[in-house]
Amino acid sequence: MKVTVDQDKCVSSGQCVLNAGDLFDQRDDDGVVVLLDDSPGEDRAEDARKAAAACPALAIHIEE
């Protein structure tokens, strides 16, 4: 699995952090997504999928 984010699309909703806080964080100054792990293991793959699905801006992309 490969995870990428489009910070220009991010609307700082924080849904990624709520669904996968070990994979995503938010910048302190504006809340834009920060990707912590672009290649999560199978044990965290479902959390990454949930975070992508919950993103209102569709700023998280997953390649299986």
TATAQUI-V522155 format. One record per residue. N is the residue number from 1. PHI is phi in whole degrees, -180 to 180 (NA if undefined). PSI is psi in degrees with one decimal (none if undefined). D_FIRST is the distance of its C-alpha to the first C-alpha in Angstrom with 2 decimals. Layout:
n=N phi=PHI psi=PSI d_first=D_FIRST
n=N phi=PHI psi=PSI d_first=D_FIRST
This chain:
n=1 phi=NA psi=137.1 d_first=0.00
n=2 phi=-125 psi=126.1 d_first=3.79
n=3 phi=-112 psi=134.6 d_first=6.60
n=4 phi=-132 psi=157.9 d_first=10.11
n=5 phi=-130 psi=149.2 d_first=13.47
n=6 phi=-109 psi=97.6 d_first=16.78
n=7 phi=-65 psi=-24.5 d_first=19.41
n=8 phi=-71 psi=-26.6 d_first=22.17
n=9 phi=-86 psi=-23.6 d_first=21.25
n=10 phi=-58 psi=134.2 d_first=20.88
n=11 phi=-109 psi=11.5 d_first=23.94
n=12 phi=63 psi=35.2 d_first=23.63
n=13 phi=-76 psi=-24.8 d_first=23.63
n=14 phi=82 psi=5.0 d_first=21.67
n=15 phi=-63 psi=-31.8 d_first=19.85
n=16 phi=-64 psi=-43.8 d_first=16.50
n=17 phi=-67 psi=-39.4 d_first=18.35
n=18 phi=-64 psi=-34.2 d_first=20.04
n=19 phi=-91 psi=-25.8 d_first=16.95
n=20 phi=-155 psi=68.3 d_first=14.76
n=21 phi=-64 psi=-17.3 d_first=17.22
n=22 phi=-85 psi=-11.6 d_first=15.43
n=23 phi=-107 psi=-25.8 d_first=12.58
n=24 phi=-132 psi=151.6 d_first=15.06
n=25 phi=-140 psi=-179.4 d_first=18.71
n=26 phi=-130 psi=142.8 d_first=21.42
n=27 phi=-65 psi=141.6 d_first=23.87
n=28 phi=-65 psi=-37.1 d_first=27.29
n=29 phi=-77 psi=-32.9 d_first=29.31
n=30 phi=-137 psi=-1.2 d_first=27.75
n=31 phi=78 psi=6.6 d_first=24.90
n=32 phi=-69 psi=144.0 d_first=22.27
n=33 phi=-58 psi=142.8 d_first=18.66
n=34 phi=-127 psi=124.4 d_first=17.44
n=35 phi=-84 psi=121.9 d_first=13.81
n=36 phi=-93 psi=-27.3 d_first=14.07
n=37 phi=-147 psi=111.2 d_first=10.65
n=38 phi=-87 psi=-5.2 d_first=8.13
n=39 phi=-136 psi=68.0 d_first=5.75
n=40 phi=-67 psi=148.9 d_first=6.65
n=41 phi=-71 psi=170.6 d_first=7.58
n=42 phi=-59 psi=-29.3 d_first=8.06
n=43 phi=-68 psi=-18.6 d_first=11.20
n=44 phi=-116 psi=3.7 d_first=9.97
n=45 phi=-63 psi=-41.6 d_first=7.32
n=46 phi=-65 psi=-37.5 d_first=10.51
n=47 phi=-63 psi=-40.0 d_first=11.93
n=48 phi=-64 psi=-41.5 d_first=9.35
n=49 phi=-64 psi=-41.6 d_first=10.06
n=50 phi=-63 psi=-42.0 d_first=13.68
n=51 phi=-63 psi=-42.9 d_first=13.87
n=52 phi=-63 psi=-41.7 d_first=12.76
n=53 phi=-68 psi=-31.6 d_first=15.26
n=54 phi=-83 psi=-14.0 d_first=17.88
n=55 phi=-70 psi=115.6 d_first=17.91
n=56 phi=-69 psi=-20.9 d_first=21.26
n=57 phi=-97 psi=-2.7 d_first=20.70
n=58 phi=55 psi=42.8 d_first=17.35
n=59 phi=-90 psi=-5.4 d_first=16.35
n=60 phi=-109 psi=127.6 d_first=12.68
n=61 phi=-120 psi=136.6 d_first=10.34
n=62 phi=-124 psi=131.1 d_first=6.86
n=63 phi=-112 psi=123.5 d_first=5.63
n=64 phi=-84 psi=none d_first=4.57
